[in-house]
């Protein structure tokens, strides 16, 4: 689905040199069986040996696959090559904009239209120790830092981590730190945070991700899902609701319904998937 955040034609194919290991793996895994994608990817990587070399170093398990793609692809030049590059990049618009994080606040609807008061409606941040999981360019983390005692922004994309660190330096913030980490494997001890928050992060593996967010959250603390305003209509996430989360809705700045979620952590009442038919519905937007 096209997100409409950027015009991928404005990006050079060399932007893909900045992708992280997990992004390269996902990109190659998603489309490997699609003949058209294989042709375009093979032609593009064939014409950019530096991309092939860097990706093979970062993901050695795919080195053979990359050679295979290049060997089977037709050699392209000029306009034909550029069409192949654009085709590949159009499928990873989110990964691509992460290489230019300075554009996100203006171009991403969930940031541009968002009011930070919506975060503070979900929990009391005053004096709290807070973790932002999958912090991105820092939408939630910088807002929380206005009230919280300490904020930790966990983000697996290096370009986004450096963007947040630069903003912290510019604003001379002393209560916010940035580090690497993914939702299913967070580098913190048990029961560390009063509030664990994220937006557009949980959903690849609800059980593993929510178990990890719960592990690092203190008993009685909050786990928050704060999506931001969107030009698309949001629905409550049935996978979160059946695990005890409360849905909090409002009419967003783009005239569409926004649904956030929150759960007060009770360690003796573990999150679990409900057995009701509603909990098994497919296609939940998150």
ZIKAWO-V365210 format. One record per residue. SS is DSSP state (a for helix, b for strand, c for the rest). PHI is phi in whole degrees, 0 to 359 (* if undefined). OMEGA is omega in radians with two decimals (* if undefined). Layout:
# ZIKAWO-V365210
SS_PHI_OMEGA ; SS_PHI_OMEGA
This chain:
# ZIKAWO-V365210
c_*_3.10 ; c_290_-3.11 ; c_271_3.13 ; c_76_-3.11 ; c_277_-3.07 ; c_217_2.96 ; c_260_-3.05 ; a_297_3.13 ; a_294_-3.14 ; a_275_-3.09 ; c_256_3.03 ; c_285_3.12 ; a_297_3.11 ; a_297_3.06 ; a_302_-3.11 ; a_289_3.00 ; a_295_-3.08 ; a_270_-3.13 ; c_291_3.09 ; c_279_-3.13 ; a_303_-3.10 ; a_294_3.12 ; a_290_3.11 ; a_298_3.13 ; a_299_-3.14 ; a_297_-3.13 ; a_301_-3.11 ; a_288_-3.11 ; a_285_-3.05 ; a_299_-2.86 ; a_245_-2.95 ; c_301_-3.10 ; c_267_-3.14 ; c_266_-3.06 ; a_303_-3.11 ; a_295_3.12 ; a_298_3.14 ; a_301_3.14 ; a_296_-3.10 ; a_291_3.12 ; a_297_3.12 ; a_300_-3.14 ; a_296_-3.11 ; a_292_-3.13 ; a_292_3.08 ; a_304_-3.12 ; c_279_-3.12 ; c_230_-3.08 ; a_301_3.11 ; a_296_3.10 ; a_296_3.13 ; a_300_-3.10 ; a_295_-3.12 ; a_295_-3.13 ; a_297_3.13 ; a_294_3.09 ; a_289_-3.10 ; a_284_-3.13 ; c_230_-3.07 ; a_301_3.12 ; a_292_3.12 ; a_253_-3.12 ; a_301_3.12 ; a_295_3.12 ; a_297_3.14 ; a_295_3.08 ; a_298_3.13 ; a_296_3.12 ; a_300_-3.12 ; a_293_-3.09 ; a_291_-3.06 ; a_271_-3.06 ; c_275_3.03 ; c_290_3.09 ; c_286_-3.13 ; c_234_3.11 ; c_220_3.03 ; a_56_-3.06 ; a_296_-3.14 ; a_295_3.10 ; a_295_-3.12 ; a_296_3.09 ; a_298_3.11 ; a_295_3.14 ; a_298_-3.11 ; a_295_3.11 ; a_301_3.14 ; a_295_-3.06 ; a_291_-3.14 ; a_297_-3.14 ; c_276_-3.14 ; c_228_-3.08 ; a_301_3.14 ; a_293_3.10 ; a_300_-3.06 ; a_290_-3.12 ; a_292_3.08 ; a_294_3.08 ; a_281_3.06 ; a_230_-3.02 ; a_298_3.11 ; a_295_-3.13 ; a_270_-2.98 ; a_291_-3.08 ; a_299_-3.12 ; a_271_-2.96 ; a_262_-3.09 ; c_273_-3.05 ; a_300_-3.07 ; a_288_3.05 ; a_258_-3.04 ; a_300_-3.07 ; c_262_-2.96 ; c_269_3.05 ; c_251_-3.08 ; c_297_3.07 ; a_300_3.13 ; a_293_3.05 ; a_289_-3.10 ; a_290_3.03 ; c_291_-3.02 ; c_273_-3.10 ; c_195_3.07 ; c_272_-3.10 ; c_267_-3.03 ; c_301_3.08 ; c_70_-3.04 ; c_270_2.99 ; b_260_-2.89 ; b_235_3.01 ; b_241_3.02 ; b_253_-3.07 ; b_265_-3.05 ; c_65_-2.93 ; c_293_3.13 ; c_64_3.12 ; c_271_3.01 ; c_101_-3.12 ; a_309_-3.09 ; a_283_-3.03 ; a_297_-3.12 ; a_292_3.06 ; a_295_-3.12 ; a_298_-3.10 ; c_297_3.11 ; c_291_-3.07 ; c_237_-3.02 ; c_283_3.06 ; c_287_3.11 ; b_219_3.08 ; b_231_3.06 ; b_246_-3.13 ; b_253_3.14 ; b_263_-3.05 ; c_211_-3.09 ; c_278_-3.11 ; c_262_-3.06 ; a_300_3.14 ; a_300_3.14 ; a_287_3.08 ; a_299_-3.13 ; a_293_3.09 ; a_299_3.13 ; a_295_3.13 ; a_297_3.10 ; a_296_3.13 ; a_292_3.08 ; a_301_3.13 ; a_295_-3.14 ; a_297_-3.09 ; a_271_3.11 ; c_54_3.13 ; c_275_-3.11 ; c_240_-3.12 ; c_242_-3.12 ; b_225_3.12 ; b_230_-3.09 ; b_242_3.13 ; b_208_3.13 ; c_281_3.10 ; c_162_3.09 ; b_239_-2.99 ; c_300_-3.07 ; c_271_-3.13 ; b_207_-3.06 ; c_260_-3.03 ; c_275_-3.12 ; c_222_3.06 ; c_290_3.07 ; c_300_2.96 ; c_56_-3.09 ; c_266_-2.91 ; b_245_3.02 ; b_282_-3.12 ; b_223_3.02 ; b_241_-3.03 ; b_231_3.08 ; b_198_3.05 ; c_208_-3.12 ; c_63_-3.11 ; c_239_-3.09 ; c_288_3.11 ; c_153_3.09 ; c_288_3.11 ; c_212_-3.03 ; a_305_-3.05 ; a_297_-3.10 ; a_293_-3.08 ; a_291_-3.13 ; a_291_3.06 ; a_297_-3.14 ; a_288_3.07 ; a_298_3.12 ; a_293_-3.12 ; a_302_-3.06 ; a_273_-3.14 ; b_268_3.12 ; b_291_3.00 ; b_303_-3.09 ; b_86_3.09 ; b_281_-3.08 ; b_241_2.88 ; b_251_-3.04 ; b_242_2.99 ; b_245_-3.06 ; c_239_-2.92 ; c_281_-2.99 ; c_88_-3.09 ; c_286_-3.08 ; c_224_3.03 ; c_281_3.09 ; c_252_3.13 ; c_287_3.04 ; c_264_2.99 ; c_240_3.02 ; c_301_3.14 ; c_273_-3.07 ; a_296_3.12 ; a_292_3.07 ; a_283_-3.12 ; a_299_-3.11 ; c_287_3.06 ; c_259_3.02 ; c_101_3.14 ; c_288_3.04 ; b_262_3.07 ; b_271_3.12 ; b_236_-3.02 ; b_251_3.02 ; b_201_3.07 ; b_273_-3.05 ; c_282_-3.07 ; c_292_3.12 ; c_267_3.13 ; c_81_-3.13 ; c_245_3.11 ; b_289_3.07 ; b_247_3.14 ; b_237_2.99 ; b_262_-3.13 ; b_221_3.06 ; b_212_3.13 ; b_214_3.05 ; b_276_-2.97 ; c_289_3.03 ; c_234_-3.02 ; c_294_3.13 ; c_271_3.08 ; c_230_-3.00 ; c_300_3.05 ; c_298_3.12 ; c_211_3.11 ; c_281_3.11 ; c_287_-3.12 ; c_263_-3.12 ; c_289_3.12 ; a_303_-3.10 ; a_297_-3.10 ; a_287_-3.10 ; a_258_-3.14 ; c_293_3.14 ; c_269_3.00 ; c_83_3.10 ; c_295_3.11 ; c_281_3.07 ; c_211_*
